[in-house]
Amino acid sequence: MAELTRTRSVLAVQDLATSVDYYTRVLGTVDGIDEFYSELMGNGATLIQTLADKPWRMREFGVRTPDGHRIMFGQEL
């Protein structure tokens, strides 16, 4: 299973139980952006940006949480 290596977030949520479920069941934790992307798609995450290599030397994608937050995940190329 992949693993997130760095993150910092403070997010307002409307329903704590729903948000906890989303971050633990849908997002989970991973190491390796391609595996993480596949895992989230299988868990039903809502994409705002598909996985792609960016000119700033990152491979990244974005999701939207149940509360409408946009979260980007990336891995250095």
The 8 nearest C-alpha neighbors of each residue, nearest first, counted from 0:
[[1, 29, 2, 30, 28, 34, 35, 31],
 [29, 30, 0, 2, 31, 28, 35, 34],
 [29, 30, 3, 1, 28, 4, 0, 31],
 [4, 2, 29, 30, 28, 5, 1, 6],
 [3, 5, 2, 6, 30, 29, 28, 74],
 [6, 4, 3, 7, 2, 72, 73, 74],
 [5, 7, 8, 4, 3, 72, 71, 9],
 [8, 6, 5, 9, 10, 4, 70, 3],
 [9, 7, 10, 6, 70, 11, 5, 68],
 [8, 10, 11, 7, 12, 6, 68, 70],
 [11, 9, 8, 12, 68, 66, 18, 13],
 [10, 12, 9, 13, 66, 68, 15, 14],
 [13, 11, 14, 66, 15, 10, 18, 65],
 [12, 14, 15, 66, 11, 18, 17, 65],
 [15, 13, 17, 16, 12, 18, 66, 19],
 [14, 16, 18, 17, 19, 12, 13, 20],
 [15, 17, 19, 18, 14, 20, 21, 13],
 [18, 16, 20, 14, 15, 19, 21, 65],
 [17, 19, 21, 15, 20, 16, 22, 14],
 [18, 20, 16, 22, 21, 17, 15, 23],
 [21, 19, 17, 23, 18, 24, 22, 16],
 [22, 20, 25, 18, 19, 24, 23, 17],
 [23, 21, 26, 19, 20, 25, 24, 18],
 [22, 24, 27, 20, 21, 26, 25, 19],
 [25, 23, 20, 21, 27, 26, 22, 42],
 [26, 24, 21, 42, 27, 22, 23, 39],
 [25, 27, 22, 23, 39, 24, 21, 28],
 [28, 26, 23, 24, 25, 22, 29, 39],
 [27, 29, 2, 3, 1, 26, 30, 0],
 [1, 2, 30, 28, 3, 35, 0, 31],
 [1, 2, 31, 29, 3, 32, 0, 35],
 [32, 30, 1, 34, 33, 35, 29, 2],
 [31, 33, 35, 34, 36, 74, 73, 30],
 [34, 32, 36, 35, 31, 37, 50, 38],
 [33, 35, 37, 36, 32, 31, 38, 1],
 [36, 34, 32, 38, 33, 29, 37, 31],
 [35, 37, 33, 39, 38, 34, 32, 40],
 [38, 36, 40, 34, 35, 39, 41, 33],
 [37, 39, 35, 41, 36, 40, 34, 42],
 [40, 38, 42, 36, 41, 44, 37, 26],
 [39, 41, 37, 43, 42, 38, 44, 36],
 [40, 42, 38, 39, 43, 37, 44, 25],
 [43, 41, 39, 25, 40, 44, 38, 26],
 [42, 44, 40, 41, 39, 45, 25, 38],
 [45, 43, 39, 40, 42, 46, 25, 62],
 [46, 44, 62, 63, 43, 47, 64, 40],
 [47, 45, 62, 48, 61, 44, 63, 49],
 [46, 48, 62, 61, 63, 45, 49, 69],
 [49, 47, 61, 60, 46, 50, 62, 59],
 [50, 48, 60, 51, 46, 61, 47, 59],
 [49, 51, 60, 59, 48, 58, 36, 52],
 [52, 50, 58, 59, 53, 49, 60, 57],
 [51, 53, 58, 57, 59, 54, 56, 50],
 [52, 54, 57, 55, 56, 58, 51, 59],
 [55, 53, 56, 52, 57, 58, 51, 76],
 [54, 56, 53, 57, 52, 75, 58, 76],
 [57, 55, 76, 54, 53, 75, 58, 52],
 [56, 58, 75, 53, 76, 74, 55, 52],
 [59, 57, 52, 74, 73, 51, 53, 75],
 [58, 60, 73, 50, 72, 51, 57, 74],
 [61, 59, 50, 49, 48, 72, 71, 73],
 [60, 62, 71, 48, 47, 70, 46, 72],
 [61, 63, 46, 47, 70, 45, 69, 71],
 [62, 64, 69, 68, 45, 67, 46, 47],
 [63, 65, 67, 68, 66, 69, 62, 45],
 [64, 66, 67, 63, 18, 68, 21, 17],
 [67, 65, 64, 68, 12, 13, 18, 63],
 [66, 68, 64, 65, 63, 69, 12, 62],
 [69, 67, 64, 63, 66, 70, 65, 10],
 [68, 70, 63, 62, 67, 64, 71, 61],
 [71, 69, 62, 61, 63, 68, 72, 64],
 [70, 72, 61, 60, 62, 73, 69, 59],
 [73, 71, 59, 60, 61, 70, 74, 32],
 [74, 72, 59, 58, 57, 32, 60, 71],
 [73, 75, 58, 57, 32, 59, 76, 72],
 [76, 74, 57, 56, 58, 73, 59, 55],
 [75, 56, 57, 58, 74, 52, 53, 55]]
